[in-house]
Amino acid sequence: MSEPRRLEPSVWEIPVGYVPGMRVPGIVFANDELFAKAVEDRAVEQVANVATLPGIVGASYAMPDIHWGYGFPIGGVAATDVADGGVVSPGGVGFDIGCGVRLLRSDLDWDRDVRDQIGPLVHTLARRIPRGPGGAGLLPLDRAGVDRVLVEGVRHPLARGVGVEEDAAACEDGGTVPGADPAQVSDRASQRGAPQLGSLGGGNHFLEVQVVDQVRDAEAAAAMGLETGQVCLMLHTGSRGIGHQTCTDHLRVIDRLAPALGIRVPDRQLSCVPVERPEAAAYLGAMRAAGNFALANRHVLADGARRAFAEVLGRPVADLGMDLVYDVSHNLAKLEEHEVGGRLRTLCVHRKGATRALGPGHPELPDRYRRVGQPVINPGSMGTFSYVLVGDRRAAARSFASTCHGAGRSMSRTRARKLMSGPDLRRQLEAEGVVLAAGNWKLLSEEAPYAYKDATAVVETCEQVGLSRVVARLRPAGVLKG
């Protein structure tokens, strides 16, 4: 087995031959400590396994927050050439299709407007925002409504008076993933999703009241409307049951078909089919539909959170200035044009636990971000700093315009629970000034800060290697967990 080697500071190559059948090398962006953790939990081996996919070009990439996942590592990026037998692999997207992060800024100052109300605010959010593994959302749907959301994304709740038009413009894809095909979403998936629109879910999903603690890029911060001392709201969730069921349904088909097509991969969880196959088109149509549900889900949740702020502060929603900075997914596969070998090619770019990071001047960016680059919302672990980044122009060549998505787990949920109880963690965080509301206190320690990598090291590594730039740092003030 060939050993990994350092190409430059915080860039590691996993050479062809690290596992049999690699078509391209692996590239891991990580400082020494983060790389050692990726080797320890075998995520580097998954990077190498991904490099065996038919049609893969460039390299199998991994972001600094890389950790073990289903087939692909979480934090993995891989692009396959559609015209050269390139495949799509549901493992390269994951079960929470379209999971992502949304950031709202506000006209509220922490010291003047919110500090004395943070307790009532968090508890009102807890009362208003549905959370946990099941349960009904803020905007339950009938079957016709589900189909509309699967095609229209945020446009369906907007048509029902939820949110404001400006929200759509500040979403990736304008709030609607193109090419969705609800006919490829099973009845079971639709039934699971119908009651859940506008719900947070459980696990690592959260809603967090934050304060802008530091601004590092004044021009980009100004474009986003961010300034020091300002109150923001960050939320992280995805497509709930509809995404999980959609992945399960299409994995079953692709897993059976791949061997019949002569596709051999070192891990069955990497099952894949060529993008030009009808089964791939069916999966991509369903995946895009679930991605639209995820966008609409975060949109409805944001509206509920705005109303909670208005209730506690005794001010109309319109007076809060709670505008959307950006909403971006970190679990999607997209057909994109990228230059490979000196010519433009249509690639199927898988991003699993990785965020698209378009650099300044990219034509797909909203006008307000054209000069500075695409906002990237990067949450830390519970009780630690989060970051707002922008895409670096160099990322197009380095990682198919991709960057990190968060802190990334460094230990299992089981191990995290053994180190500290949920109530003990609550007392520790509240002693540090963070107000908490959790649906299950026993499981709270699964999401403890010590269970995650250092978000600061992750974002600074991405900045060092030219994937994204840090714009602002946000500290937590109140956390709502599922």
N, C-alpha and C positions, 0 to 999 in steps of 0.2 A: 504494500500500500504506500503510495506517495504521500508525503506529509505536507500539511499546510505551510505556506511560507508568507512572510510579510512582504508586500509589494511597496508600501509606503506607510507613513504613520497612519494607523487606524484603518488600513486596507489590507485584507488577507486574501490570498488565493488558495482555493481548494483545488489542487491540480487534477486534470483528467487522469483517471486511474485510482483515485481515492476509493471509489467503489466501481465495480465492473459496469461497463456500458455507458459511462459518461460521454456525452457528445460535446459538451462545452465545460469550461472550468466553473467552479463556484467562486463568488466574490462576497466576502463578508466585511461590512463596514462596522468596525468595533475597536475600541481601545483594548489594551491588554486584559483588563479585568473583565470586560464584557465578553471578549472572545473566549476567555477561559471558561466562563459560565456556559457559553454556547457549546463548547466542546464537552463539558461535564454532563449536560443534560441531553447530549446526542443530537442537538438541533443542527450541528454542522454536518452530521451524517445525512440528515434530511435534505440539507442544501445540495449535497452531492447526489442524492437520489433524484431530486428534481431535475438535475442536469442530464438525466437519461431520457427525458421526454422527447418523443419524436417531433422534429421541427424546431426545437429550441434554438434560439440565436443569442449571440452575445455571451451571456453567462447566466447562471442561476444566482440571483442576488439575495442578500439578507441584510436587513437593517440592524442598527445597534440594539434594538429591543427584541431581537430574535429569541424565541423559545420553542419548545417542542409543541407540535400541533398534529392535526389529522392529515397525514400524507405530507403536505407542505409544512414547513415550520411557520409559526406565526411570526410575521415580519419578513415573509418571503415574497419575492417578485420574480416572475419568469415570463418571457415573451416567446411565442412560437409563430413561425412564418406560415400564414394561411395558405399561400401559394405553393409551399414546399412540404405539404403533409402535416403542417402544424396542428397540434391537438388543443382541445380544451379539457381541463381536469377539474371536476367539482371540488376536489380536495384543495385546489389552488384558490378557492373562494371561501369555502367553509360552510358551516351550517347556518350561521347567523348572517345570511345574505344581506348586503347593504348596510350592515352595522356601521355606525359612524358617529361623528361628534358635531354638535351645533353650539355656537357661541353667540350670546346676545350681549351687547354693551348697554349702557344706560346713561341717563343724565343724573344719576344718583351718586352723591358723594358718601363714602363710607362713614366718615366722622360726623357729618352733618345730618344725614338722612337715615342711615341703616344700622349703625353700631348698636344703638339702644333698642332696636326692634328685631335683632337677628334671631333671638329665641322664638318670639311669636311668628316670625316669618318662616323659619324652618318647620315649625309645627303646623302652620297653615298649609305650606307646601305638602307636608306629609298627609294632611287630611284631604287635599284637593287632587293630588297626583296618584293615580292607581299604580300599584307596583306589586312585585312578587311574581312567582312563576306563572300563575294563571290569572283569572279574574277579568273583569270587564274594563274597557278603556273609556276615555272621555267621549268618543264618538263611535259607538258600535254601529255596524253596518248590516244591511241585508245583502243577499247574494249580488244583486245588481250594483249596490254600492261598492262591494268588494271589487267587482270587475272594473268599475270606473277608477278606483284608486290604483289598481294594478296597471292601468294604462296611463292615467293622468298624473299620478304622484300628488304633489302638493296642490295641484289645480282643483282637485275635487273638494278638499276641505275649504279652499279659498272660495269656491262657488257657493258653499254653504255658509259663508260669512265668518269663517274661522281664520284668523290672522289677517295680514295686510298684503297687498300686491307686491310691495317691495321685498317681502320675504322670498319670493320665488327667484328674483334676480340675484340674490345672494346665496343661492344654492348651487352646488355642482350640477351641471346639466340643466340649469335654469329650473330645477325642481322636478324635472320629468326625465327619467332615463329613457332614451329613444329605443324603439325596437321591441318593446314588451309585447308578449303574446299570452294573454290570460287563458287562452284555450289550453295551454301547456301546464297550467296550474291545476292540480287535482281537486276534486270536490272535497276531499279530506283536508287538504291544505287551506282551501277557502273557508271551510267550516271552522278550522282552528283560528284563522285570522279574523273572522267576521266580528267577534266581540272585543277584539284587542286593540283597535286603533286608538292611539292616545294612551298608551300604558308603558311603563318603564321596564317591566320585567325584573329579573333577579340577577344573581351572580355579580359580575363586575360592572353592571349598568348602574348609572348614578345620575343625579342632578345635583349641582354644586353651586352655591353662592360664593363668588370669588371677588377679590379686590385686586386691581392692577397695582402691583407692588414695585414694578420697575419697567421703564421703557428703554430699549436699547437701539431701536431704529426709528427715529422721530418721523421720517417721511412716511414709512409704511404704517406706523401707528396712527398718524393723522388720517391716512386714507381709510383706516378702519374705525376711526372715531374713538380711539383709546387714549387715555391719559392717566397719570398716576393718581391713586386715591379713588378711582372710579369703581363702582360696583358692576360686576358682570354676572352672567348666568351661563354655565356650561352644562350640557346634558349629553349623555352617551347611551345610546340604545340602538336597536335594529329592527328586524322584520318579524320578531316574535315567532309564534307558532307557524305562520305561513312560510317563513323562510326555512325553518328547520325541516318541515314536512316536504317542501319542494326539493331541497337537497337530498333528502332521504329517497324520495320517489325517483329522481333522475339518476342518482348513484346506482340504484338497483338495476336500471336498464343498462347503463354504461359499463357497470362491473361485469355483467353477463356478456356484453358484446365485444369488449376489448380483446380478450384472448382469441375470439373467433376471427378477429381482424389481424391476428399475428402480432399484436402489441404486447411486449414484455417489459414490465417495469419491476424494480426490486422490491417495491412495497405495494400491496394490493390497494392501499388507500390512495394511490396515485392513478387509479383507473381513469382512462381518458379515451377520447375518440377524435378523429380528425375534424377540424372545424367545419369542413365542407360536407360532412355527413348530416343526414336529416336528424339523427339523434342529438347531434351537437346543436343544431338550430333549435330543436325543441328545448334543450336545456338552457341555452342562452336566452330564448324568449321568456322562459319561466323565471330565470335568474333576474332578468331586467324587471319583470313584473314585481318580484319580491323586493327588488331594490326600490321601486316606486312606493311600495307599502312602507318601507323603512323611512324614506324621505317624508311621507305624509304622517307617519307616526311621530317623528321628531317635531314636525310642524304643529301638530295638534297639542303635543305636550308643551311646546313653547308658549302657545296661546294660554293654556291652563296656568302656566307659571306666571305669565304677565298678570293674569287676573288675581292670583294669590298676592303678588306684590301690591297691586292696587288696593286689595281688601285691607291688608295690614297697614299700609301707609296712608290710607284714606285719600287717595288721589286717583283721578281717571287714568286708565291705561295709556291714553294718548299723551298724558303729561309726564310719563316716566322716561320717555326716550329709549325704550328697550328695543332697539333696532338689531336686526340680524347682521352679525359680522360675516359669518360664512357657515355653511353646512357641507361637510365633506365625508364621503364614505371611505372605509378602509377594508371592505370585503367585497370586491367585484372583479369580474374579468371584462375587459373592454377591447373592442377592435379599434386600433389606433394606427396612425401613420408615423413611422420612425425611420430614421436613416440607419441602415445597416450595410456595411461594406461599400459605402459610397453611393447608395441609392435608396430611395424611399420604398419601404415595404409595408404591407398591411399585416400587422401583428395582433395576435390575441394576447394581451397583457394581463396576466393574473396578478392581482395584489391582494394578499391575505395578511391582514394586520399590517398593512402598509398603505400610505396615502399618496394619491397623485399630487405632484408638486410642480405645477407649470411655472416656468420662469417669466420674468418681465417681458412684455411684448407679445405674449402668446395670444393668437386671435380668439381663443375660446374663453378668455378671461372677461369678466364684466369690466365696463369702462373704468370704473373707479379703481380697479386693481391692475390695469394694464401696465402702468409705469413701475409698480413695485413687485408684482408677482402674486401668485395665488396664495391666499391665506391657508395655513395648515394649523389645525387645532390639535394640540398635543397634551392630553391630560396626564398629570402625574398620578401617583398612587394616592389613596385616601389620606388626607391630612398633609400632603406635600405639595410643592409648587407645581403648577401647570404652566404651559408655554404656548404662546402664539408665534408661529413662524411664517415665513413666505418661501415659496419655491425659488430655487437658485437656477439660473439659466443653464449652468453646467450639468444639472441633473439629467437633462435630456440625453446626453451622451454617457453619463455615468451609471444611470439606473433606470432608463426608460421613464425619466421624469417622475421618480418615486422617492419618498422619504419615510421616516418613522411615523408611528401612529400613537405611541404612548410610552409608558415606562417599561412594560413587558414583565411578565412574571419571572421570578427567580427561584421560587419554590412551589411545591404542590399545595393545593388547598388543605389536604390532610395534614401535611407537616405544619402549615401555618396555624391551623387550629390547635395543634399540640403545644405551640410555644406560648400562647396567651389566650385567655377566654375572651369572648365577645364583650361582656360587661367590663372586664379589666381594660380592654382596648378603649372602650367608650370613656372610661374615667381618665385614661391617659390623654386622649385627644381633647377632651373637654377642658382638662387642666392646661392644655396648650392654646385654648381659646377657640376651638372648633366645635360648633354645635352640631349634634348628630341626631338623625332620625333613621332608624333601621327597621325593616319589616321582620327580621329574624336576628335577634341579638346573639343567639348561639353561633350563628354562621358568620357574624361580622368579622371575626379575626381572619377568615379566609382572604379578606381584602386588605389586610393590615399593610402599612407601609413597608415593613420588613419582608413581605412576600413578593415585593416588586424590585426591579432594578431602579437605579437612581436616574430619574427623568432628566436631571441637569446634565449628567454624563451622556445620556442618549442624545439630547438635542445639540449639545456642544460638539459631539462627534460628527453629527450630520452637517453641522456648520463647517467643521474643520475639513471635511472631505468634499464639500461643494454640492450637497444635496438640497440644503435649505438654510435660511438665515433666521436667527432669533430676533423677534420684534419686541416682545414684551413678556414679562413674568407675572403670573397671577398666584396669589396665595389664597388658600381656602378659608372661608369664614363659617359656612354651614353646608352640611352634606346630607343628602337624602339617598339612602340605599334601598334596594329592593328587598 
